[in-house]
Amino acid sequence: MRWMIILFAAAVLTTMSFISISREEGNKHAGEEDPAVFSPVVVLELFTSEGCSSCPRAEALLTGLARLDSNIFPLAFHIDYWNRLGWKDPFSHPANSARQRQYAARWKLESVYTPQLIINGEYDIVGSHEADAMATIKKELNKNALVKITISNIKKEKGKLQFTCHTKGDIKYTDLLAALVQKKAVTDVKAGENNGARLTHMNVVRSFKKVPASEKMKFELEIPADLQDDNWQLIVFAQLSGTLPITGATLYDPHP
């Protein structure tokens, strides 16, 4: 009788364990990923200016770095504090300079500079230093992202780009940032340190917005009048609001 009781108890425990596992599996939606295995992302933010003679080399490097892996997302923020020195960068904006100063304040840097490359909101590198950039990117590509972002319902209406973002993962104390970028731009510089040069840029930030992250949110970005339909893409990334590490990113390109 004792053995029958033991066998019955073992069978009950096995059945309960199976039911528990089945319930856990059933609670996961089809195709849902564990946040720990979201694909790595590397967001490259280059702070640059057409008035800076050191910047063309950094912009060429940015183009090369972007080709290393599909999980690399390049952004060129043209700052405005060089404009007073002989050449006004047509892509410069005070908001870009303010974003760079935010990093400087976070890290207690003495000043801002160009070309500055910031990788995943955590690493400050001189924009033309290829070896440092490559080593940091390699390290970041070995880390899993904490947030997965998807973009849907994209439409253009009355000079604005409207779309919806969905997030999965850890979005506590996180902002979602959306950048409408011009994939390629060419400028003939006629004054300043690059006088006489024809400069080629990639992924120039033309419109930018930051909002607190939620699981589903709608965005609207201004579309510059001179931005052609086949020359833009959208990059959206997640960033911790206080400490500034970037925790996820995605890209939408209507004309890849």
SVG drawing of the C-alpha trace seen along z (x, -y; Angstrom):
<svg xmlns="http://www.w3.org/2000/svg" viewBox="-2 -85 45 87">
<polyline fill="none" stroke="black" stroke-width="0.4" points="0.0,0.0 2.8,-2.4 4.4,-1.9 1.0,-2.6 0.7,-5.9 4.3,-6.9 3.6,-6.1 0.4,-8.0 2.0,-11.0 4.8,-11.0 2.3,-10.8 0.4,-13.8 3.6,-15.9 4.6,-15.0 1.2,-16.0 1.2,-19.3 4.7,-20.1 3.5,-19.5 0.5,-21.7 2.7,-24.5 5.1,-24.4 2.2,-24.3 0.7,-27.4 4.0,-29.2 4.4,-28.4 0.8,-29.4 1.3,-32.8 3.9,-33.7 2.5,-35.0 3.6,-33.4 6.9,-34.9 7.4,-36.8 11.1,-37.2 12.8,-37.3 14.2,-40.8 17.6,-39.2 17.9,-38.0 16.9,-41.1 19.4,-41.7 22.3,-44.0 22.2,-47.6 24.9,-50.2 23.7,-53.8 26.5,-56.1 25.9,-59.8 28.4,-62.0 28.4,-65.7 29.8,-67.5 29.9,-70.7 30.7,-71.8 32.8,-74.6 35.2,-72.2 38.2,-71.0 38.5,-67.8 34.9,-66.7 35.0,-65.4 37.4,-62.6 35.0,-61.7 32.0,-61.7 33.8,-59.4 34.6,-57.0 30.9,-57.1 29.9,-55.9 32.4,-53.0 31.3,-52.1 27.7,-51.9 28.5,-49.3 30.0,-46.9 26.7,-45.4 23.0,-45.9 22.5,-46.5 24.5,-49.7 22.5,-52.9 24.4,-56.1 23.2,-59.6 24.9,-62.9 24.0,-65.8 25.2,-69.1 25.8,-71.6 25.5,-75.4 28.4,-76.8 30.8,-76.7 28.4,-78.9 29.9,-82.1 33.4,-81.2 32.8,-81.9 30.4,-79.3 26.8,-78.5 26.1,-74.8 22.7,-74.5 22.0,-71.3 22.9,-72.8 20.4,-73.3 20.6,-74.6 18.8,-71.5 21.7,-69.4 24.1,-71.5 21.9,-71.2 21.9,-67.4 25.7,-67.4 25.8,-69.6 23.5,-67.2 26.2,-64.5 28.9,-66.9 27.0,-67.7 26.3,-64.0 30.0,-63.2 31.2,-66.5 33.3,-67.3 35.0,-70.7 33.6,-71.6 32.0,-70.2 34.0,-69.6 33.8,-68.4 34.0,-65.8 32.7,-63.9 31.4,-60.3 29.1,-59.0 28.4,-55.3 25.3,-53.9 25.1,-57.0 28.0,-55.6 31.3,-56.1 32.9,-59.4 35.4,-59.1 37.1,-61.5 35.1,-61.1 38.1,-60.3 39.7,-57.7 38.9,-54.5 40.6,-52.0 38.8,-53.3 35.5,-53.3 35.9,-49.8 36.9,-48.3 33.9,-49.9 31.5,-48.8 32.8,-45.2 32.2,-45.2 28.7,-46.6 27.7,-44.1 28.3,-41.4 25.6,-42.7 21.9,-42.1 19.5,-45.1 17.0,-45.6 14.3,-47.0 12.8,-45.9 11.1,-48.6 8.8,-48.1 7.4,-50.8 4.0,-50.6 1.2,-52.7 3.6,-55.0 2.1,-57.8 3.0,-61.2 0.4,-63.9 0.6,-67.7 4.3,-67.9 4.5,-65.6 5.5,-62.0 3.2,-60.0 3.8,-56.6 3.2,-54.3 5.9,-52.7 5.5,-49.5 8.1,-48.5 8.9,-45.3 11.3,-44.9 12.4,-47.2 11.2,-50.8 11.2,-52.1 12.9,-55.5 13.3,-55.4 12.7,-57.9 11.9,-57.0 13.7,-59.2 12.8,-59.4 15.1,-60.9 14.1,-61.6 17.4,-61.5 18.5,-62.5 20.4,-59.5 22.8,-61.5 23.6,-65.2 26.2,-67.1 27.4,-70.7 29.8,-72.9 31.4,-74.9 32.3,-78.5 33.9,-79.8 35.4,-78.8 37.9,-76.0 36.5,-73.8 36.3,-76.6 36.3,-75.2 35.5,-71.6 32.6,-69.5 31.4,-67.6 29.3,-64.5 27.2,-63.6 25.2,-60.5 22.1,-60.2 21.9,-63.9 19.3,-64.4 16.7,-66.7 13.8,-66.3 14.0,-64.9 11.6,-64.3 11.9,-62.8 9.0,-61.5 8.7,-59.2 8.5,-55.6 5.4,-53.5 4.4,-50.1 2.5,-51.9 2.9,-55.5 2.2,-57.7 4.8,-60.0 4.7,-63.0 7.8,-64.5 8.1,-67.6 9.3,-66.8 11.7,-69.4 10.4,-70.8 13.7,-70.0 13.8,-66.4 13.2,-64.1 10.9,-61.0 13.7,-58.6 16.4,-60.2 15.2,-59.6 14.9,-57.0 13.6,-56.8 15.6,-55.7 13.9,-55.3 15.9,-54.4 15.4,-54.0 17.5,-55.8 17.6,-55.9 16.4,-59.4 18.9,-60.1 22.1,-58.2 21.7,-58.2 22.7,-54.7 20.9,-53.6 18.9,-50.3 17.3,-49.6 16.9,-50.8 15.3,-50.2 15.2,-51.6 12.6,-52.1 13.7,-52.8 11.0,-53.2 13.7,-52.9 16.4,-50.6"/>
</svg>
